[in-house]
Amino acid sequence: MKKSNLGVNTICTHIGEIPDEQFKGAVSPIYLSSSYEFMDVDVKRYPRYFNTPNQDYLAKKIAALEHAEAAQIFGSGMAAISTVMLAFLKSGDHVVVQNDIYGGTRNLIEKHFKDYNIEYSFTKDLELGSFKACIQANTKLIYIETPSNPLLKLVDIEAVATLAKSKEITSVIDNTFATPIIQKPIDFGIDIVLHSATKYFGGHSDICAGAVATSQAHINTIWQTSIALGGSLSDFTVWMLERSMKTLAIRVKAQQRNAKKLARFLDQHEAVAKVYYPGLKSHPNHAIAKKQMKGYGAMLSFELKDYINASAFLKALKLIKPSMSLAGIESTMLLPAKTSHALLTPESRKAQGISDGLIRFSVGIESKKDLIKDIEHAISCTLNPELMKTNA
Ligand SMILES: *Cc1c(COP(=O)(O)O)cnc(C)c1O
C-alpha cells in the first residue's frame, strides 16, 4: 500500500487540504453545492456520490494515515460498517465475526442479516483458533475490532489477516478505538479498515461521521453499494471533521499518556478491584499490544470494590462527565451494563465478563492531577455522603 514519507502530524495538518486558489486562505474552503456541471468534466460530482471536493480531499488524509490507497467518508460509523458488509456479503454468503464487537454492529448482524440470507458465526473467544473454527466454504469476510469494548481485549491482527489471506477471505477491522495513530492494520495485512469518525477522528463530541480506508479496487466495490444505500454526510460536517483531524495525533497521544497514568493510579487504588488496560503488565494481551500498538490507547475499564456503588460514584464526579459515547478531549465514564450492554440479560452480561459495576473510562486531555483528584473525591463521597453536601 501507499506510504507517505511525511510525519504523522504533518499528514494530519496538511494532507487533504483544498488549496484556496481564489483568495489564498490558509484553510480549505467549504463547497456546499449539491449540483455540479456535468459537461466537459472528468468527475460528475454529487454529495451522495461521495465525491464533493470536501469529501474527496478529506478522504486523502484518512487514506494517508491508514497507509491505504483510498478512503471514503460516511454519515456515521454504522453507515460505513453496514455499507461495507453489504458490499461484500451477498445472499448465501457467510461472515466470521469476533465475539466482542460494538453493540450496533452486533445488532445489524443479529437482527438484519437473516432477512438478506447472510449467514454469520461469532467466535467463541478472541484466539486465532476460534476464528479458524468458524470458517466455512462460503465465508467471504472476517470481521474484527481491537481493542474491544468495554473490556479492552485484543485480537492478534497479523494472525487473523494471514489466516484470511490463506483462505482468500477479505479481512475487515473496526479501528475506532485505536485510531491509525496507535495502530495501522493495513501494515499487518488487513484489507479494509473502518472507523466511527464520531469518536477520535471528530474528537470533540460534536460530529457524527464514519470512514473506510482500503485499496482503490475495494473502494470501487464499496462505492457501488454506497450510492445505493446513500449514507453520505453534509459538507459542513466534512469540513468540521477536517479541522478536527488536524489535531488527531496530538490529541490521541495526550489522551493515551493520561490513560496510562490513570490506569496505574486506579490499579494501585485500594477501592479498585480490577483495571482493564492493555498497557498494564497484568493484562492478558499485553504482549499482543506491544506487537501491534504504538502505546496502549486512551480507553480503559475498571471495577470498584463491592462496598462502593458505581452509580453513586459516577454521580459524585465533578469534572469527569458520566456520558455516553467516547473519545472526546473531555474525560467521560459510563456503565456498560446501563448503556451499551443494557439490552442483554444479566446472565449474558456476566458470561461476557461485564459486571453491573464495570465502569468504562474514556480518558481526555485534562491535567492528570485534576482527574485523579476528581476520582479520589468521588470515592470519598460514596463512602461518606456528608462530604457531597459540604463540597457541593
Ligand atoms: C461508536 C462506534 C461505532 C458506531 O459509530 P456511529 O458513528 O455511532 O455510527 C462503531 N464501532 C465502534 C467501535 C464504536 O465505538
The ligand as an SDF file (V2000), in Angstrom:
LIG
                    3D

 15 15  0  0  0  0  0  0  0  0999 V2000
  -19.4780    4.3070   18.0780 C   0  0  0  0  0  0  0  0  0  0  0  0
  -18.9050    3.1290   17.4180 C   0  0  0  0  0  0  0  0  0  0  0  0
  -19.4270    2.6460   16.2000 C   0  0  0  0  0  0  0  0  0  0  0  0
  -20.6380    3.2700   15.5420 C   0  0  0  0  0  0  0  0  0  0  0  0
  -20.3760    4.5470   15.0840 O   0  0  0  0  0  0  0  0  0  0  0  0
  -21.5180    5.6890   14.8970 P   0  0  0  0  0  0  0  0  0  0  0  0
  -20.7280    6.8470   14.4060 O   0  0  0  0  0  0  0  0  0  0  0  0
  -22.1820    5.8770   16.2040 O   0  0  0  0  0  0  0  0  0  0  0  0
  -22.4710    5.1580   13.8700 O   0  0  0  0  0  0  0  0  0  0  0  0
  -18.8060    1.5550   15.6240 C   0  0  0  0  0  0  0  0  0  0  0  0
  -17.7500    0.9490   16.2150 N   0  0  0  0  0  0  0  0  0  0  0  0
  -17.2370    1.3680   17.3650 C   0  0  0  0  0  0  0  0  0  0  0  0
  -16.0650    0.6600   17.9470 C   0  0  0  0  0  0  0  0  0  0  0  0
  -17.7900    2.4650   18.0180 C   0  0  0  0  0  0  0  0  0  0  0  0
  -17.2760    2.8710   19.1850 O   0  0  0  0  0  0  0  0  0  0  0  0
  1  2  1  0
  2  3  1  0
  2 14  2  0
  3  4  1  0
  3 10  2  0
  4  5  1  0
  5  6  1  0
  6  7  2  0
  6  8  1  0
  6  9  1  0
 10 11  1  0
 11 12  2  0
 12 13  1  0
 12 14  1  0
 14 15  1  0
M  END
$$$$
